[in-house]
Amino acid sequence: MFSRSAPPRGRPPYRGHSNGLHPGPPVPHHQHHQRLVDARLNVNNSFHVHPKPAGLERMPPYEWRPTAPISPALGPHLATMANGRKRQNDDRSPHAFKRQRLDSPLLQQRGSPLIQTPPPLHRPDQEVAGTSRMAHSSVDHSHSSPLSQPYPQVPAVPGGTNMLQAYAKDKLSGQMVELFDACQQQASDLARKETCRTRLQRDIQNIFPVARLYLTGSSMNGLGCRTSDADLCLVVVGSMDHQPDPIYVLSLLQRLFNSLSYLERSQLIRAKVPILRFREKGSGLEFDLNINNTVGIRNTFLLRSYAYADLRVRPIILVVKKWASHHHINDASKGTLSSYTLVLMVLHYLQTLKEPVLPSLQKDYPECFNPSMEIDMVPEGPRHIPPYISPNQSSLGDLLLGFLKYYATVFRWDRQVISVREARALPKTGSREWRSKYICVEEPFERNNVARAVHEKAKFNAIKAQFAESCGILQRRKDLNSILPVRATINKESSRR
């Protein structure tokens, strides 16, 4: 799909090795690089750009710019579609996609509303565009690339508050909308994170000129709360036989961050995926930065595509995460479920209903989520996906109750693997990945177990018991307060902002 025999349009040729991520020179030798950093830290506490090999320029910056939404009306053919997951034979074939330029404006073939960018799902000031890059004055524009163009917004079924209210006619559903309204991340929250990320990228590129910093996780995938921390991935590429050591790179960045006036409390955490944790001074906004964990970029835009595929996805996921946190089963560091695992569990449930709320985007649009796609093209893939029109019109409350019931009584923890990639439960095999694991949830790209943190039988039993208990209570009372105190949760979210 993406030829690697020639450099992409507008990019300088790469004169060295590449691993399919960003072109760039090898990371300098550790000792030599350390002397450079030490010297620069001691001279006015500032960094200067490394000399670059001939033919290589600083990477175009990667910055966020909100995109003005288009407001197409739903055509009669769209409103009456029985199942939106099937692409039109003439417009949606993989061959048609391959002929399209990835740096072209938003596609509008034959004026079909299926492939236009719809308006925000909620209020106009709450819609968050995908992250894009705007060049600043220090960037050489002679080597612009598709990355200098704005990311498109992820397509979604047009609608707003009124359309979401169509799924909230009962008390329970109304409470879910109330909680979602109060807690969902606002465009202003994302803009604040993006401002800091842009500033950081500019400073980081003084020591790694061809590195690029991505905002990932719930901040970018549309599933975050107002108080969600921000995840960052710095893509730094070395030679094929000398990949940068994450701990070393993070150590260099920690020294840099300690010299920056707008950051504080940097802490290097040597986990399986090492991270540098720090805060923005004044706002208290916390960031976790990793090196070259590019699967996080891929799953960010996959989850973002699911988040905006149906109006009900974001509210139910937010409520489930708040519910799990309230009952202390949403903390992988304590042997329970990570937020990422919970999101995949919700998506899997919505895919496996008799009338699915969601399709498998990876199965229906493999070209848009190709795991070998150049990482800088990953955010462009979802722009080619039309809205999914589900025949399932269940209320938010019915879906929440169904989610709890599915994992309390239907799903076979001992025999099945949750797979969003396949939109079904896979049989648990005897492979090392699944053998002797209490909960098996497949990562959509790497296909490993994202629920491996649940390794104690007592924690596993507590998780199952909470699903069963909450399901029984909610089924009897049909009141969200019976399993999650709505007002207290909203107040807690507000107090942390």
VEXDREN-2710 file (C-alpha; in Angstrom, 1 decimal):
% VEXDREN-2710
k/r/px/py/pz
1/MET/0.0/0.0/0.0
2/PHE/2.8/2.4/0.9
3/SER/5.7/1.9/-1.3
4/ARG/9.1/2.2/0.3
5/SER/11.2/2.1/-2.9
6/ALA/11.2/5.9/-3.1
7/PRO/10.9/8.6/-0.5
8/PRO/7.4/10.0/0.0
9/ARG/6.4/13.2/-1.8
10/GLY/8.1/16.3/-0.5
11/ARG/10.5/14.5/1.8
12/PRO/14.3/14.5/1.5
13/PRO/15.9/11.2/0.7
14/TYR/17.1/9.2/3.6
15/ARG/20.8/8.5/3.4
16/GLY/21.1/5.7/5.9
17/HIS/19.1/2.9/7.5
18/SER/15.4/3.0/8.3
19/ASN/13.2/0.7/10.3
20/GLY/10.0/2.0/8.7
21/LEU/9.5/4.9/11.2
22/HIS/10.9/8.3/10.7
23/PRO/14.1/8.9/8.6
24/GLY/16.9/10.1/10.7
25/PRO/20.6/9.8/11.5
26/PRO/21.8/7.3/14.0
27/VAL/21.7/8.4/17.6
28/PRO/25.3/9.7/18.4
29/HIS/27.6/7.6/20.5
30/HIS/26.6/7.7/24.2
31/GLN/29.8/9.3/25.6
32/HIS/30.1/11.8/22.8
33/HIS/26.4/12.7/23.1
34/GLN/26.7/13.0/26.8
35/ARG/29.6/15.5/26.6
36/LEU/27.6/17.6/24.1
37/VAL/24.6/17.6/26.4
38/ASP/26.6/18.5/29.5
39/ALA/28.4/21.3/27.7
40/ARG/25.1/22.7/26.4
41/LEU/23.5/22.5/29.8
42/ASN/26.3/24.5/31.3
43/VAL/26.1/27.3/28.7
44/ASN/23.1/29.5/29.4
45/ASN/21.1/26.3/30.1
46/SER/20.1/26.0/26.5
47/PHE/20.6/23.4/23.7
48/HIS/21.7/24.0/20.2
49/VAL/20.9/22.0/17.1
50/HIS/23.2/19.1/16.3
51/PRO/25.0/19.3/13.0
52/LYS/23.0/17.3/10.5
53/PRO/24.3/15.1/7.7
54/ALA/24.0/16.5/4.2
55/GLY/20.5/16.0/2.7
56/LEU/18.8/15.8/6.1
57/GLU/16.8/18.7/7.6
58/ARG/14.9/19.0/10.8
59/MET/11.7/17.1/10.8
60/PRO/8.6/19.2/10.1
61/PRO/6.9/20.0/13.4
62/TYR/3.9/18.2/14.6
63/GLU/1.3/20.5/16.0
64/TRP/-2.4/20.6/16.5
65/ARG/-4.8/22.8/14.6
66/PRO/-8.6/22.5/14.9
67/THR/-10.3/21.8/11.7
68/ALA/-13.5/23.6/10.7
69/PRO/-16.2/20.9/10.6
70/ILE/-18.3/20.2/7.5
71/SER/-22.0/19.8/8.1
72/PRO/-23.5/17.4/5.5
73/ALA/-27.0/16.3/5.8
74/LEU/-27.7/12.6/6.0
75/GLY/-28.9/11.5/2.6
76/PRO/-31.8/9.1/2.3
77/HIS/-29.5/6.3/1.2
78/LEU/-27.5/6.7/4.4
79/ALA/-30.4/6.9/6.7
80/THR/-31.8/3.7/5.4
81/MET/-28.6/1.6/5.3
82/ALA/-29.1/-1.7/7.1
83/ASN/-25.4/-2.1/7.9
84/GLY/-22.9/0.7/7.4
85/ARG/-19.9/-1.6/7.6
86/LYS/-20.0/-2.7/3.9
87/ARG/-18.2/-0.4/1.6
88/GLN/-19.6/0.7/-1.8
89/ASN/-18.0/-1.5/-4.5
90/ASP/-17.3/1.5/-6.8
91/ASP/-15.9/3.9/-4.2
92/ARG/-14.6/1.9/-1.3
93/SER/-12.4/-0.8/-2.8
94/PRO/-8.8/-1.1/-1.6
95/HIS/-7.7/-0.3/-5.2
96/ALA/-9.6/3.0/-5.2
97/PHE/-7.9/3.8/-1.9
98/LYS/-4.5/3.1/-3.2
99/ARG/-4.9/5.6/-6.0
100/GLN/-5.7/8.4/-3.6
101/ARG/-3.1/10.8/-2.4
102/LEU/-2.7/10.8/1.3
103/ASP/-1.8/14.5/1.4
104/SER/-4.9/15.5/-0.6
105/PRO/-7.8/17.5/0.9
106/LEU/-10.6/15.6/2.5
107/LEU/-12.0/13.2/0.0
108/GLN/-15.4/14.1/-1.4
109/GLN/-16.1/11.6/-4.2
110/ARG/-19.3/12.2/-6.0
111/GLY/-20.4/14.4/-3.1
112/SER/-21.3/11.4/-0.9
113/PRO/-21.9/12.4/2.7
114/LEU/-20.3/9.1/3.7
115/ILE/-16.8/10.4/3.2
116/GLN/-17.2/14.0/4.4
117/THR/-16.1/15.1/7.8
118/PRO/-19.2/15.5/9.9
119/PRO/-19.8/18.1/12.6
120/PRO/-18.8/17.5/16.3
121/LEU/-20.6/14.7/18.1
122/HIS/-21.5/16.9/21.0
123/ARG/-21.1/20.7/21.3
124/PRO/-18.9/22.5/18.7
125/ASP/-16.5/23.6/21.4
126/GLN/-16.0/20.1/22.6
127/GLU/-15.0/18.4/19.4
128/VAL/-11.3/17.6/19.2
129/ALA/-9.6/17.4/15.8
130/GLY/-6.9/14.9/15.2
131/THR/-3.4/16.2/15.9
132/SER/-1.7/17.9/12.9
133/ARG/1.5/19.8/12.3
134/MET/1.9/23.5/11.7
135/ALA/5.4/24.6/10.7
136/HIS/7.0/27.3/12.9
137/SER/9.6/29.8/11.8
138/SER/12.6/27.6/12.5
139/VAL/11.5/24.9/10.1
140/ASP/12.8/24.7/6.6
141/HIS/9.7/24.4/4.4
142/SER/11.7/23.2/1.4
143/HIS/11.2/19.7/2.6
144/SER/7.5/19.7/3.5
145/SER/5.7/16.4/3.7
146/PRO/2.2/15.2/4.1
147/LEU/2.8/15.7/7.8
148/SER/2.7/19.5/7.2
149/GLN/-1.0/19.1/6.4
150/PRO/-3.7/19.0/9.2
151/TYR/-4.9/15.6/10.3
152/PRO/-8.5/15.2/9.3
153/GLN/-11.1/14.8/11.9
154/VAL/-12.2/11.2/12.4
155/PRO/-15.4/10.6/10.5
156/ALA/-18.5/10.1/12.7
157/VAL/-22.2/10.0/12.3
158/PRO/-23.3/13.6/12.3
159/GLY/-25.2/14.6/15.4
160/GLY/-25.1/16.6/18.6
161/THR/-26.7/16.6/22.1
162/ASN/-30.2/16.1/20.7
163/MET/-29.2/12.9/18.9
164/LEU/-27.5/11.5/22.0
165/GLN/-30.6/12.2/23.9
166/ALA/-32.4/9.8/21.5
167/TYR/-30.6/7.1/23.4
168/ALA/-31.4/8.5/26.8
169/LYS/-35.1/8.4/27.2
170/ASP/-34.9/6.5/30.5
171/LYS/-33.5/7.5/33.9
172/LEU/-30.4/5.4/33.8
173/SER/-29.4/6.5/30.3
174/GLY/-30.0/10.2/31.3
175/GLN/-27.7/9.8/34.2
176/MET/-25.0/8.4/31.9
177/VAL/-25.4/11.4/29.6
178/GLU/-25.1/13.8/32.6
179/LEU/-21.9/12.1/33.8
180/PHE/-20.5/12.1/30.3
181/ASP/-21.3/15.8/29.8
182/ALA/-19.6/16.8/33.0
183/CYS/-16.5/14.7/32.7
184/GLN/-15.6/14.3/29.1
185/GLN/-12.4/16.1/27.9
186/GLN/-13.1/19.5/26.3
187/ALA/-11.4/21.0/23.3
188/SER/-9.8/23.5/25.6
189/ASP/-8.2/20.6/27.7
190/LEU/-6.7/19.1/24.5
191/ALA/-5.5/22.5/23.4
192/ARG/-3.7/23.0/26.7
193/LYS/-1.9/19.6/26.3
194/GLU/-1.1/20.3/22.7
195/THR/0.4/23.7/23.6
196/CYS/2.8/22.0/26.0
197/ARG/3.6/19.2/23.5
198/THR/4.4/21.7/20.8
199/ARG/6.8/23.6/23.1
200/LEU/8.4/20.3/24.2
201/GLN/8.9/19.2/20.6
202/ARG/10.7/22.4/19.8
203/ASP/13.1/22.0/22.7
204/ILE/13.6/18.3/22.2
205/GLN/14.5/18.8/18.5
206/ASN/17.4/20.9/19.6
207/ILE/19.2/17.6/20.6
208/PHE/17.2/15.2/18.4
209/PRO/16.5/17.1/15.2
210/VAL/14.7/14.3/13.4
211/ALA/12.7/13.1/16.4
212/ARG/9.0/13.7/16.6
213/LEU/6.7/13.9/19.6
214/TYR/3.2/12.5/19.5
215/LEU/0.3/13.0/21.9
216/THR/-1.3/9.5/22.4
217/GLY/-3.7/7.6/24.6
218/SER/-7.0/8.9/26.0
219/SER/-6.1/12.6/25.4
220/MET/-6.1/12.0/21.6
221/ASN/-8.4/9.0/21.1
222/GLY/-11.5/10.9/22.4
223/LEU/-12.0/8.7/25.4
224/GLY/-10.4/10.9/28.0
225/CYS/-11.8/12.9/30.9
226/ARG/-11.1/16.5/31.8
227/THR/-8.6/15.3/34.4
228/SER/-6.9/12.7/32.2
229/ASP/-3.1/12.9/32.2
230/ALA/-1.3/13.1/28.9
231/ASP/0.7/10.4/27.2
232/LEU/3.5/11.2/24.8
233/CYS/5.6/9.1/22.5
234/LEU/8.9/10.3/21.2
235/VAL/9.9/8.6/18.0
236/VAL/13.7/8.6/17.7
237/VAL/15.3/6.3/15.1
238/GLY/18.8/5.0/15.0
239/SER/20.5/2.8/12.5
240/MET/19.3/-0.8/11.9
241/ASP/22.1/-2.2/14.1
242/HIS/22.0/0.6/16.8
243/GLN/18.6/1.4/18.0
244/PRO/18.4/4.1/20.8
245/ASP/18.3/2.8/24.3
246/PRO/15.1/4.1/25.9
247/ILE/16.6/4.6/29.3
248/TYR/19.6/6.5/27.9
249/VAL/17.4/8.8/25.8
250/LEU/15.0/9.4/28.7
251/SER/18.0/10.2/31.0
252/LEU/19.1/12.8/28.5
253/LEU/15.6/14.2/28.3
254/GLN/15.4/14.4/32.0
255/ARG/18.5/16.6/32.1
256/LEU/16.9/18.8/29.5
257/PHE/13.6/19.0/31.2
258/ASN/15.2/19.9/34.5
259/SER/16.6/23.0/32.7
260/LEU/13.2/24.1/31.2
261/SER/11.4/26.8/33.2
262/TYR/7.9/25.5/32.3
263/LEU/8.4/21.9/33.6
264/GLU/8.8/20.4/37.1
265/ARG/9.1/17.1/39.0
266/SER/10.6/15.0/36.3
267/GLN/10.9/11.3/37.3
268/LEU/12.4/8.4/35.3
269/ILE/10.3/5.2/35.8
270/ARG/12.2/2.1/34.8
271/ALA/9.1/-0.1/33.9
272/LYS/8.8/-2.7/31.1
273/VAL/8.1/0.3/28.9
274/PRO/10.2/3.0/30.6
275/ILE/8.7/6.4/30.9
276/LEU/9.7/9.9/32.0
277/ARG/7.0/11.5/34.1
278/PHE/6.8/15.2/34.6
279/ARG/4.4/18.1/35.2
280/GLU/3.8/21.4/33.5
281/LYS/4.6/24.1/36.0
282/GLY/1.5/26.2/37.0
283/SER/-1.2/23.9/35.5
284/GLY/-0.1/20.8/37.3
285/LEU/-0.8/18.8/34.1
286/GLU/1.0/15.5/34.3
287/PHE/2.7/13.8/31.3
288/ASP/4.1/10.3/30.7
289/LEU/6.7/10.2/27.9
290/ASN/7.9/7.0/26.3
291/ILE/10.5/6.3/23.6
292/ASN/9.5/4.5/20.3
293/ASN/6.5/2.7/21.8
294/THR/4.9/3.2/18.4
295/VAL/2.1/0.6/18.9
296/GLY/0.6/3.3/21.2
297/ILE/0.3/5.6/18.3
298/ARG/-1.4/3.0/16.2
299/ASN/-3.9/2.0/18.8
300/THR/-4.6/5.6/19.6
301/PHE/-6.0/6.2/16.2
302/LEU/-7.7/2.8/16.0
303/LEU/-9.5/3.6/19.3
304/ARG/-10.3/7.1/18.1
305/SER/-12.0/5.6/15.0
306/TYR/-14.1/3.4/17.2
307/ALA/-14.8/6.2/19.7
308/TYR/-16.5/8.3/16.9
309/ALA/-18.1/5.5/15.0
310/ASP/-21.3/5.6/17.1
311/LEU/-22.6/8.3/19.4
312/ARG/-23.0/5.9/22.3
313/VAL/-19.4/4.6/22.4
314/ARG/-17.8/7.5/24.3
315/PRO/-20.4/7.8/27.0
316/ILE/-20.5/4.1/27.8
317/ILE/-16.7/3.8/28.0
318/LEU/-16.5/6.9/30.2
319/VAL/-19.1/5.5/32.6
320/VAL/-17.4/2.0/32.6
321/LYS/-14.0/3.5/33.5
322/LYS/-15.5/5.6/36.3
323/TRP/-17.4/2.6/37.6
324/ALA/-14.3/0.4/37.6
325/SER/-12.3/3.1/39.3
326/HIS/-14.9/3.6/42.0
327/HIS/-14.8/-0.2/42.7
328/HIS/-11.0/-0.3/42.7
329/ILE/-10.7/-2.7/39.7
330/ASN/-9.1/-0.1/37.3
331/ASP/-5.4/-0.1/38.2
332/ALA/-3.0/-2.3/36.4
333/SER/-0.2/-1.4/38.9
334/LYS/-2.3/-3.1/41.6
335/GLY/-3.1/-6.2/39.6
336/THR/-6.5/-5.2/38.2
337/LEU/-7.6/-3.8/34.8
338/SER/-5.9/-1.0/32.9
339/SER/-8.1/1.6/31.3
340/TYR/-6.9/0.3/27.9
341/THR/-8.1/-3.2/28.8
342/LEU/-11.5/-1.9/29.9
343/VAL/-11.9/0.0/26.6
344/LEU/-11.2/-3.1/24.6
345/MET/-13.7/-5.1/26.7
346/VAL/-16.4/-2.5/26.0
347/LEU/-15.6/-2.4/22.3
348/HIS/-15.7/-6.3/22.1
349/TYR/-19.1/-6.4/23.8
350/LEU/-20.5/-3.8/21.4
351/GLN/-19.1/-5.8/18.4
352/THR/-20.6/-9.1/19.5
353/LEU/-24.2/-8.2/20.1
354/LYS/-26.8/-9.9/17.9
355/GLU/-27.2/-6.5/16.2
356/PRO/-23.7/-5.1/16.6
357/VAL/-23.2/-1.5/17.6
358/LEU/-19.7/-1.6/16.1
359/PRO/-17.9/-3.5/13.3
360/SER/-14.3/-4.7/13.2
361/LEU/-12.6/-1.8/11.6
362/GLN/-9.4/-3.7/11.1
363/LYS/-11.3/-6.4/9.2
364/ASP/-13.4/-4.1/7.1
365/TYR/-10.7/-1.5/6.4
366/PRO/-7.3/-3.3/6.7
367/GLU/-5.6/-0.8/4.5
368/CYS/-6.4/2.0/7.0
369/PHE/-4.9/0.1/9.9
370/ASN/-2.0/-1.8/8.3
371/PRO/0.4/-2.6/11.1
372/SER/3.4/-2.0/8.8
373/MET/2.2/1.4/7.7
374/GLU/4.7/4.2/8.1
375/ILE/4.1/5.7/11.6
376/ASP/3.7/9.2/10.3
377/MET/0.9/8.0/8.0
378/VAL/-1.1/6.3/10.8
379/PRO/-3.3/9.3/11.6
380/GLU/-4.2/9.6/8.0
381/GLY/-5.7/6.1/7.7
382/PRO/-9.0/6.7/9.5
383/ARG/-9.9/9.6/7.2
384/HIS/-11.0/7.1/4.6
385/ILE/-13.5/5.3/6.8
386/PRO/-17.2/6.2/6.4
387/PRO/-19.5/6.5/9.4
388/TYR/-20.8/3.2/10.7
389/ILE/-24.6/3.1/10.8
390/SER/-25.7/0.4/13.3
391/PRO/-29.1/-1.3/13.2
392/ASN/-28.9/-1.6/17.0
393/GLN/-30.8/1.3/18.6
394/SER/-30.5/0.2/22.2
395/SER/-30.4/2.9/24.9
396/LEU/-27.2/3.8/26.8
397/GLY/-28.7/2.2/29.9
398/ASP/-29.5/-1.0/28.2
399/LEU/-26.0/-1.2/26.7
400/LEU/-24.4/-0.6/30.1
401/LEU/-26.5/-3.3/31.7
402/GLY/-25.8/-5.7/28.8
403/PHE/-22.1/-5.0/29.2
404/LEU/-22.1/-6.0/32.9
405/LYS/-24.3/-9.0/32.2
406/TYR/-22.1/-10.2/29.3
407/TYR/-19.0/-10.4/31.5
408/ALA/-20.9/-11.7/34.6
409/THR/-22.7/-14.5/32.9
410/VAL/-21.9/-15.0/29.2
411/PHE/-18.2/-14.6/28.5
412/ARG/-16.1/-17.7/29.4
413/TRP/-13.0/-16.3/31.1
414/ASP/-11.4/-19.8/31.2
415/ARG/-11.9/-20.6/27.6
416/GLN/-12.0/-17.3/25.6
417/VAL/-9.9/-14.5/24.4
418/ILE/-11.3/-11.0/23.8
419/SER/-10.5/-9.9/20.3
420/VAL/-11.5/-6.5/19.0
421/ARG/-9.5/-7.2/15.8
422/GLU/-11.7/-10.2/15.0
423/ALA/-14.9/-8.8/16.6
424/ARG/-15.4/-12.1/18.4
425/ALA/-14.2/-14.2/21.2
426/LEU/-11.4/-16.4/20.2
427/PRO/-10.8/-19.8/21.7
428/LYS/-8.0/-19.8/24.3
429/THR/-5.1/-21.9/23.0
430/GLY/-2.2/-23.4/24.9
431/SER/0.2/-20.8/23.7
432/ARG/2.4/-19.1/26.2
433/GLU/0.5/-15.8/25.7
434/TRP/-2.8/-17.2/26.9
435/ARG/-1.8/-20.2/29.0
436/SER/-2.5/-19.9/32.7
437/LYS/-3.8/-16.3/32.3
438/TYR/-6.9/-15.3/34.2
439/ILE/-8.0/-12.7/31.7
440/CYS/-7.1/-12.7/28.1
441/VAL/-7.6/-9.5/26.0
442/GLU/-5.8/-9.3/22.7
443/GLU/-3.9/-6.1/21.8
444/PRO/-5.2/-5.3/18.3
445/PHE/-1.8/-4.8/16.6
446/GLU/0.8/-6.8/18.7
447/ARG/-1.7/-9.5/19.6
448/ASN/-0.3/-10.0/23.1
449/ASN/-2.3/-10.0/26.3
450/VAL/-3.0/-6.5/27.6
451/ALA/-4.7/-7.9/30.7
452/ARG/-1.6/-9.7/31.9
453/ALA/-1.4/-7.5/35.0
454/VAL/-4.2/-9.6/36.5
455/HIS/-2.0/-12.4/37.7
456/GLU/-3.5/-13.2/41.1
457/LYS/-6.5/-15.4/41.6
458/ALA/-7.9/-13.2/44.4
459/LYS/-7.8/-10.1/42.1
460/PHE/-9.4/-12.0/39.3
461/ASN/-12.2/-13.2/41.6
462/ALA/-12.8/-9.7/42.8
463/ILE/-13.1/-8.4/39.3
464/LYS/-15.6/-11.1/38.3
465/ALA/-17.5/-10.6/41.6
466/GLN/-17.9/-6.9/40.9
467/PHE/-19.3/-7.5/37.5
468/ALA/-21.9/-9.9/38.9
469/GLU/-22.8/-7.7/41.9
470/SER/-23.2/-4.5/39.9
471/CYS/-25.1/-6.3/37.2
472/GLY/-27.6/-7.7/39.8
473/ILE/-28.0/-4.3/41.5
474/LEU/-28.4/-2.3/38.3
475/GLN/-30.9/-4.8/36.9
476/ARG/-33.1/-4.3/39.9
477/ARG/-32.8/-0.6/40.4
478/LYS/-32.1/0.9/37.0
479/ASP/-30.3/3.7/38.7
480/LEU/-26.7/4.6/38.0
481/ASN/-26.3/5.8/41.6
482/SER/-26.8/2.3/42.8
483/ILE/-23.4/1.3/41.4
484/LEU/-21.6/4.6/40.9
485/PRO/-22.4/7.9/42.8
486/VAL/-23.0/10.3/39.9
487/ARG/-22.8/13.6/41.7
488/ALA/-19.8/12.7/43.9
489/THR/-18.0/11.5/40.7
490/ILE/-18.7/14.7/39.0
491/ASN/-17.6/16.8/42.0
492/LYS/-14.4/14.7/42.2
493/GLU/-13.6/15.4/38.6
494/SER/-14.3/19.1/39.0
495/SER/-12.1/19.4/42.1
496/ARG/-9.1/17.9/40.3
497/ARG/-9.2/20.3/37.4
END
